[in-house]
Amino acid sequence: MRHSCRASLPSQNDKSTMLIVHHLNNSRSQRVLWMLEELGVEYELKRYQRDPHTMLAPPELRAVHPLGKSPVVTDGTLTLAESGAIIEYLVDRYGEGRFAPPPGASPERVRYNYWMHYAEGSAMPPLLLKLVARRLESAKMPFFAKPIARRIAQTMQSSFIDPQLRLHFGYIDGELAKSPWFAGDTFSAADIQMSFPLEAGSARAGAKSMPHIRAFLERIHARPAYRRALEKGGRYDYAS
């Protein structure tokens, strides 16, 4: 989409300007910090806090990007949104062959590309629906509407959302039983991209009952770069 990438790409040789991460607490931008820590790239961190009532990003972020969402990075003249696009950009620009299989059609590269897209395209939608349903159950409304809203939310979860989550978590767990990392035997940016849906799923949707997902989360949480990103990023409720 045209709004997600503005201005021209910085020169590959010009790394004199400090990369800026516009970071929202408890959000996907945590994995951008983690990617940067793995790469060893210096960056400036600008923190933003969610509105305590709506849980949305503050309006100040619209001065950075038209959608007013996080994460957003600025790197020289480039402003880029969408965590997956940001992670791929960072690996291409700063990775020097690390954190992604070589381009081509190798099984590792195909798996890498698949999981980079699966994270947001398939894993996150039922998790977002779960969040919406739970908020509907606890939303303020006239007393006579509460039982109706609660019944709708519970039906949504039991008939569609929860079966979808079990399907996806079972599938992911089975794939992680075959190899320790999503692209194969080597840690890659695909593992960083997949971290958020699995952490969110573990926190609020039962993914921690899956042994291979649980082991994967233990592995990533033990990485020094992950720990450094947590220290810099502030509150992140999904890291437990």
C-alpha contacts under 8 A as a table, 3 or more apart, distances in Angstrom:
res1	aa1	res2	aa2	distance
1	M	4	S	5.81
1	M	5	C	7.72
2	R	5	C	6.21
2	R	6	R	7.47
3	H	6	R	6.68
3	H	65	H	7.79
3	H	66	P	6.92
4	S	65	H	7.69
4	S	79	T	7.62
4	S	80	L	5.67
4	S	81	A	5.20
4	S	82	E	7.24
5	C	78	L	7.05
5	C	79	T	5.70
5	C	80	L	4.78
5	C	81	A	6.79
6	R	78	L	5.99
6	R	79	T	5.37
6	R	80	L	6.89
7	A	77	T	5.87
7	A	78	L	5.45
7	A	79	T	7.02
8	S	77	T	6.13
8	S	78	L	5.93
9	L	77	T	6.68
9	L	78	L	5.57
10	P	14	D	6.79
10	P	75	D	7.09
10	P	76	G	5.87
10	P	77	T	6.12
10	P	78	L	6.52
11	S	14	D	5.06
11	S	15	K	7.83
12	Q	15	K	7.33
12	Q	93	R	6.78
14	D	17	T	7.62
15	K	18	M	7.58
17	T	75	D	7.11
17	T	76	G	5.80
18	M	42	E	7.07
18	M	43	Y	5.70
18	M	44	E	6.59
18	M	75	D	6.88
18	M	76	G	7.39
19	L	42	E	7.22
19	L	43	Y	4.84
19	L	44	E	6.15
19	L	73	V	7.02
19	L	74	T	5.84
19	L	75	D	4.59
19	L	76	G	6.99
20	I	43	Y	5.60
20	I	44	E	4.66
20	I	45	L	5.93
20	I	46	K	7.16
20	I	73	V	5.47
20	I	74	T	5.16
20	I	75	D	6.48
21	V	33	L	7.76
21	V	43	Y	7.02
21	V	44	E	6.23
21	V	45	L	5.10
21	V	46	K	6.11
21	V	71	P	7.16
21	V	72	V	6.12
21	V	73	V	4.58
21	V	74	T	6.74
22	H	29	S	7.96
22	H	45	L	6.37
22	H	46	K	4.95
22	H	47	R	6.16
22	H	48	Y	7.28
22	H	61	L	7.96
22	H	70	S	6.54
22	H	71	P	5.90
22	H	72	V	5.28
22	H	73	V	6.02
23	H	29	S	5.68
23	H	30	Q	7.43
23	H	45	L	6.81
23	H	46	K	5.91
23	H	47	R	4.89
23	H	48	Y	5.97
23	H	70	S	6.19
23	H	71	P	5.76
23	H	72	V	7.37
23	H	233	G	7.43
24	L	27	S	5.88
24	L	29	S	6.49
24	L	47	R	5.99
24	L	48	Y	4.84
24	L	49	Q	5.84
24	L	50	R	6.98
24	L	57	A	7.08
24	L	70	S	5.85
24	L	71	P	6.89
25	N	29	S	7.93
25	N	30	Q	7.81
25	N	47	R	7.42
25	N	48	Y	6.69
25	N	49	Q	5.84
25	N	50	R	6.90
25	N	233	G	7.23
25	N	234	G	6.83
25	N	235	R	6.08
25	N	236	Y	6.45
26	N	30	Q	7.35
26	N	235	R	6.44
26	N	236	Y	4.66
26	N	237	D	6.31
26	N	238	Y	7.58
27	S	30	Q	6.11
27	S	70	S	7.46
27	S	71	P	7.84
27	S	236	Y	7.61
28	R	31	R	5.89
28	R	32	V	7.41
28	R	70	S	7.43
28	R	71	P	6.62
28	R	83	S	6.61
28	R	196	F	6.47
29	S	32	V	5.05
29	S	33	L	6.61
29	S	70	S	6.27
29	S	71	P	4.56
29	S	72	V	7.84
29	S	83	S	6.61
30	Q	33	L	5.23
30	Q	34	W	6.37
30	Q	229	A	7.15
30	Q	230	L	7.56
30	Q	233	G	6.63
30	Q	236	Y	7.73
31	R	34	W	4.83
31	R	35	M	6.10
31	R	83	S	7.71
31	R	192	I	6.06
31	R	193	Q	6.89
31	R	195	S	7.48
31	R	196	F	7.24
32	V	35	M	5.04
32	V	36	L	6.29
32	V	71	P	7.54
32	V	83	S	6.61
32	V	86	I	7.26
32	V	87	I	6.37
33	L	36	L	5.16
33	L	37	E	6.22
33	L	229	A	5.41
33	L	233	G	7.27
34	W	37	E	5.06
34	W	38	E	6.21
34	W	192	I	7.48
34	W	225	A	6.14
34	W	226	Y	5.33
34	W	228	R	7.68
34	W	229	A	5.05
34	W	230	L	7.94
35	M	38	E	5.14
35	M	39	L	6.23
35	M	87	I	6.78
35	M	90	L	7.80
35	M	189	A	7.22
35	M	192	I	6.93
36	L	39	L	4.99
36	L	40	G	6.01
36	L	41	V	5.46
36	L	42	E	7.59
36	L	43	Y	7.88
36	L	90	L	7.58
37	E	40	G	5.01
37	E	41	V	6.52
37	E	225	A	5.08
37	E	226	Y	7.34
37	E	228	R	6.99
37	E	229	A	6.43
38	E	225	A	5.31
38	E	226	Y	7.79
39	L	91	V	7.93
39	L	94	Y	6.91
39	L	95	G	6.36
41	V	94	Y	7.57
47	R	233	G	7.86
48	Y	57	A	7.40
48	Y	58	P	7.02
48	Y	61	L	7.96
49	Q	57	A	6.75
49	Q	58	P	6.74
50	R	54	T	7.81
50	R	55	M	5.11
50	R	56	L	5.28
50	R	57	A	4.79
50	R	58	P	6.01
51	D	54	T	5.52
51	D	55	M	4.84
51	D	56	L	5.49
51	D	57	A	6.36
51	D	58	P	6.24
52	P	55	M	5.40
57	A	61	L	7.17
57	A	68	G	6.94
57	A	69	K	6.13
57	A	70	S	7.45
58	P	61	L	6.18
58	P	68	G	7.59
59	P	62	R	5.68
59	P	63	A	7.86
59	P	68	G	6.48
60	E	63	A	5.73
60	E	64	V	7.57
60	E	68	G	7.37
61	L	64	V	5.24
61	L	65	H	6.37
61	L	68	G	4.51
61	L	69	K	6.34
61	L	70	S	7.62
62	R	65	H	4.98
62	R	66	P	5.05
62	R	67	L	6.10
62	R	68	G	3.91
62	R	69	K	7.41
63	A	66	P	7.00
63	A	68	G	7.40
64	V	68	G	7.15
64	V	72	V	7.68
64	V	79	T	7.93
65	H	68	G	5.47
65	H	69	K	7.27
65	H	72	V	7.35
65	H	79	T	7.63
65	H	81	A	7.64
69	K	72	V	7.39
70	S	81	A	7.18
70	S	82	E	7.72
71	P	81	A	6.03
71	P	82	E	6.46
71	P	83	S	6.10
72	V	79	T	6.98
72	V	80	L	5.59
72	V	81	A	4.47
72	V	82	E	7.03
72	V	83	S	7.76
72	V	86	I	7.86
73	V	78	L	7.97
73	V	79	T	5.80
73	V	80	L	5.42
73	V	81	A	6.63
73	V	86	I	7.36
74	T	77	T	7.06
74	T	78	L	5.45
74	T	79	T	4.44
74	T	80	L	6.42
75	D	78	L	5.13
75	D	79	T	6.62
80	L	85	A	7.69
80	L	86	I	6.50
81	A	85	A	7.06
81	A	86	I	6.52
82	E	85	A	5.40
82	E	86	I	6.12
83	S	86	I	4.96
83	S	87	I	6.05
83	S	193	Q	7.89
84	G	87	I	5.17
84	G	88	E	6.21
84	G	116	M	6.82
84	G	117	H	7.73
84	G	193	Q	6.59
85	A	88	E	5.19
85	A	89	Y	6.07
86	I	89	Y	5.05
86	I	90	L	6.12
87	I	90	L	5.12
87	I	91	V	6.23
87	I	189	A	7.08
87	I	193	Q	7.74
88	E	91	V	5.21
88	E	92	D	6.14
88	E	189	A	7.75
89	Y	92	D	5.10
89	Y	93	R	5.99
90	L	93	R	5.14
90	L	94	Y	5.59
90	L	95	G	6.82
91	V	94	Y	5.45
91	V	95	G	4.36
91	V	96	E	7.62
91	V	97	G	7.98
91	V	98	R	7.30
91	V	99	F	6.73
91	V	100	A	7.34
91	V	189	A	7.64
92	D	95	G	5.82
92	D	96	E	7.44
93	R	96	E	7.53
95	G	98	R	4.91
95	G	99	F	6.64
97	G	100	A	6.85
97	G	101	P	7.77
97	G	102	P	7.23
98	R	101	P	7.78
98	R	188	S	7.72
99	F	187	F	6.67
99	F	188	S	4.10
99	F	189	A	5.27
100	A	109	R	7.48
100	A	112	Y	7.23
100	A	188	S	5.38
100	A	189	A	6.26
100	A	190	A	7.86
101	P	108	E	6.26
101	P	109	R	5.25
101	P	112	Y	7.34
101	P	183	A	7.97
101	P	188	S	7.85
102	P	109	R	6.78
103	P	109	R	6.59
104	G	109	R	6.57
105	A	109	R	6.09
105	A	110	V	6.02
106	S	109	R	5.20
106	S	110	V	6.20
107	P	110	V	5.15
107	P	111	R	6.14
108	E	111	R	5.16
108	E	112	Y	6.04
108	E	183	A	5.16
108	E	184	G	6.03
109	R	112	Y	4.86
109	R	113	N	6.13
109	R	183	A	6.98
110	V	113	N	5.25
110	V	114	Y	6.09
111	R	114	Y	5.00
111	R	115	W	6.19
111	R	182	F	6.95
111	R	183	A	5.09
111	R	184	G	7.73
112	Y	115	W	5.50
112	Y	116	M	6.17
112	Y	182	F	6.80
112	Y	183	A	4.74
112	Y	188	S	7.81
112	Y	190	A	5.74
113	N	116	M	5.16
113	N	117	H	6.50
113	N	190	A	7.68
114	Y	117	H	5.48
114	Y	118	Y	5.94
115	W	118	Y	4.73
115	W	119	A	6.02
115	W	182	F	6.87
115	W	183	A	7.78
115	W	190	A	5.90
115	W	193	Q	7.80
115	W	194	M	7.03
116	M	119	A	5.97
116	M	120	E	7.95
116	M	189	A	7.86
116	M	190	A	5.16
116	M	193	Q	6.03
116	M	194	M	7.20
117	H	120	E	6.06
117	H	121	G	5.84
117	H	122	S	7.97
118	Y	121	G	4.94
118	Y	122	S	5.06
118	Y	123	A	6.25
119	A	122	S	6.10
119	A	123	A	5.11
119	A	124	M	6.38
119	A	193	Q	6.47
119	A	194	M	5.29
119	A	197	P	6.59
120	E	123	A	5.87
120	E	124	M	5.11
120	E	125	P	7.32
120	E	197	P	7.95
121	G	124	M	6.70
121	G	125	P	7.16
122	S	125	P	6.21
122	S	126	P	7.92
123	A	126	P	6.74
123	A	127	L	7.13
123	A	168	H	6.79
123	A	197	P	6.27
124	M	127	L	5.11
124	M	128	L	6.13
124	M	197	P	5.89
125	P	128	L	5.18
125	P	129	L	6.28
126	P	129	L	4.93
126	P	130	K	6.11
126	P	161	I	5.78
126	P	164	Q	6.64
126	P	165	L	6.33
127	L	130	K	4.99
127	L	131	L	6.34
127	L	161	I	7.96
127	L	165	L	7.36
127	L	197	P	7.58
127	L	200	A	7.62
127	L	201	G	6.83
127	L	205	A	7.48
128	L	131	L	5.04
128	L	132	V	6.26
129	L	132	V	5.04
129	L	133	A	6.12
129	L	161	I	6.81
130	K	133	A	5.15
130	K	134	R	6.22
130	K	157	Q	6.79
130	K	161	I	6.37
130	K	162	D	7.85
130	K	205	A	7.79
131	L	134	R	5.25
131	L	135	R	6.23
132	V	135	R	5.16
132	V	136	L	6.13
133	A	136	L	5.03
133	A	137	E	6.41
133	A	153	A	4.86
133	A	154	Q	7.43
133	A	156	M	7.16
133	A	157	Q	7.04
134	R	137	E	5.14
134	R	138	S	6.67
134	R	153	A	6.92
135	R	138	S	5.25
135	R	139	A	5.75
136	L	139	A	5.10
136	L	149	A	6.51
136	L	150	R	6.98
136	L	153	A	6.35
137	E	146	K	7.64
137	E	149	A	6.28
137	E	150	R	4.74
137	E	153	A	6.10
137	E	154	Q	7.93
138	S	150	R	7.96
141	M	145	A	6.49
141	M	146	K	6.44
142	P	145	A	5.46
142	P	146	K	6.66
143	F	146	K	5.37
143	F	147	P	7.87
144	F	147	P	6.79
144	F	148	I	7.79
145	A	148	I	5.36
145	A	149	A	6.19
146	K	149	A	5.15
146	K	150	R	5.99
147	P	150	R	5.08
147	P	151	R	6.04
148	I	151	R	5.15
148	I	152	I	6.21
149	A	152	I	5.12
149	A	153	A	6.14
150	R	153	A	5.13
150	R	154	Q	6.07
151	R	154	Q	5.15
151	R	155	T	6.04
152	I	155	T	5.17
152	I	156	M	6.12
153	A	156	M	5.13
153	A	157	Q	6.31
154	Q	157	Q	5.15
154	Q	158	S	6.09
155	T	158	S	5.21
155	T	159	S	5.75
155	T	160	F	7.95
156	M	159	S	5.60
156	M	160	F	5.72
156	M	161	I	6.23
157	Q	160	F	5.69
157	Q	161	I	4.57
157	Q	162	D	5.31
158	S	161	I	6.54
158	S	162	D	5.69
158	S	163	P	7.17
159	S	162	D	7.13
159	S	163	P	6.95
160	F	163	P	5.61
160	F	164	Q	6.20
161	I	164	Q	5.20
161	I	165	L	6.23
162	D	165	L	5.01
162	D	166	R	6.18
162	D	205	A	7.95
163	P	166	R	5.13
163	P	167	L	6.14
164	Q	167	L	5.03
164	Q	168	H	6.25
165	L	168	H	5.20
165	L	169	F	5.98
165	L	205	A	7.37
166	R	169	F	5.19
166	R	170	G	5.88
167	L	170	G	5.31
167	L	171	Y	6.22
168	H	171	Y	5.05
168	H	172	I	6.12
169	F	172	I	5.10
169	F	173	D	5.94
169	F	207	A	6.13
169	F	210	M	7.34
170	G	173	D	5.12
170	G	174	G	6.15
170	G	210	M	7.38
171	Y	174	G	5.18
171	Y	175	E	6.37
172	I	175	E	5.09
172	I	176	L	6.22
172	I	213	I	7.36
173	D	176	L	5.14
173	D	177	A	6.25
173	D	210	M	6.26
173	D	211	P	7.24
173	D	212	H	5.26
173	D	213	I	5.49
174	G	177	A	5.08
174	G	178	K	6.98
174	G	212	H	7.60
175	E	178	K	5.45
175	E	179	S	7.09
175	E	182	F	7.68
176	L	179	S	5.32
176	L	180	P	5.83
176	L	181	W	6.71
176	L	182	F	6.82
176	L	212	H	5.79
176	L	213	I	6.97
176	L	216	F	7.69
177	A	180	P	7.17
177	A	212	H	5.98
179	S	182	F	7.10
179	S	184	G	5.49
179	S	185	D	5.91
180	P	184	G	6.81
180	P	185	D	6.00
180	P	186	T	7.90
180	P	216	F	7.05
181	W	184	G	5.25
181	W	185	D	5.78
181	W	186	T	6.22
181	W	187	F	5.69
181	W	188	S	7.58
181	W	191	D	6.51
181	W	216	F	7.69
182	F	187	F	7.71
182	F	188	S	7.76
182	F	190	A	6.37
182	F	191	D	5.93
183	A	186	T	6.86
183	A	187	F	7.38
183	A	188	S	6.84
183	A	190	A	6.85
183	A	191	D	7.87
184	G	187	F	7.73
187	F	191	D	6.64
188	S	191	D	5.63
188	S	192	I	7.17
189	A	192	I	5.00
189	A	193	Q	6.22
190	A	193	Q	4.95
190	A	194	M	6.08
191	D	194	M	5.11
191	D	195	S	6.06
192	I	195	S	5.15
192	I	196	F	7.69
193	Q	196	F	6.71
194	M	197	P	5.97
194	M	198	L	6.50
195	S	198	L	5.32
195	S	199	E	5.93
195	S	217	L	7.55
196	F	199	E	5.12
196	F	200	A	5.94
197	P	200	A	5.09
197	P	201	G	5.78
198	L	201	G	4.86
198	L	202	S	5.89
198	L	207	A	6.83
198	L	213	I	7.35
198	L	217	L	7.74
199	E	202	S	5.02
199	E	203	A	6.15
199	E	217	L	7.36
199	E	238	Y	5.35
199	E	239	A	6.70
200	A	203	A	5.10
200	A	204	R	6.18
200	A	205	A	7.45
200	A	238	Y	5.87
201	G	204	R	5.44
201	G	205	A	4.66
201	G	206	G	6.21
201	G	207	A	5.12
201	G	208	K	7.55
202	S	205	A	5.88
202	S	206	G	5.44
202	S	207	A	4.33
202	S	208	K	4.61
202	S	209	S	7.94
202	S	238	Y	7.86
203	A	206	G	7.19
203	A	207	A	7.73
203	A	208	K	7.68
203	A	238	Y	6.05
203	A	240	S	7.89
206	G	209	S	5.87
207	A	210	M	5.68
207	A	213	I	6.95
207	A	214	R	7.61
208	K	211	P	7.19
208	K	213	I	6.61
208	K	214	R	5.26
209	S	214	R	7.19
210	M	213	I	5.43
210	M	214	R	6.06
211	P	214	R	5.08
211	P	215	A	6.14
212	H	215	A	4.97
212	H	216	F	6.07
213	I	216	F	5.02
213	I	217	L	6.26
214	R	217	L	5.20
214	R	218	E	6.30
215	A	218	E	5.03
215	A	219	R	6.26
216	F	219	R	5.09
216	F	220	I	6.37
217	L	220	I	5.25
217	L	221	H	6.00
218	E	221	H	5.20
218	E	222	A	6.27
219	R	222	A	5.34
219	R	223	R	6.83
220	I	223	R	5.37
220	I	226	Y	6.90
221	H	226	Y	6.15
221	H	227	R	6.92
221	H	239	A	7.40
222	A	226	Y	7.27
222	A	227	R	7.30
223	R	226	Y	5.29
223	R	227	R	6.52
224	P	227	R	5.11
224	P	228	R	6.24
225	A	228	R	5.05
225	A	229	A	6.19
226	Y	229	A	5.16
226	Y	230	L	6.37
227	R	230	L	5.12
227	R	231	E	6.37
228	R	231	E	5.12
228	R	232	K	6.35
229	A	232	K	5.20
229	A	233	G	5.84
230	L	233	G	5.16
230	L	234	G	6.12
230	L	235	R	7.67
230	L	236	Y	7.27
231	E	234	G	6.01
233	G	236	Y	7.66
236	Y	239	A	6.21
237	D	240	S	6.91
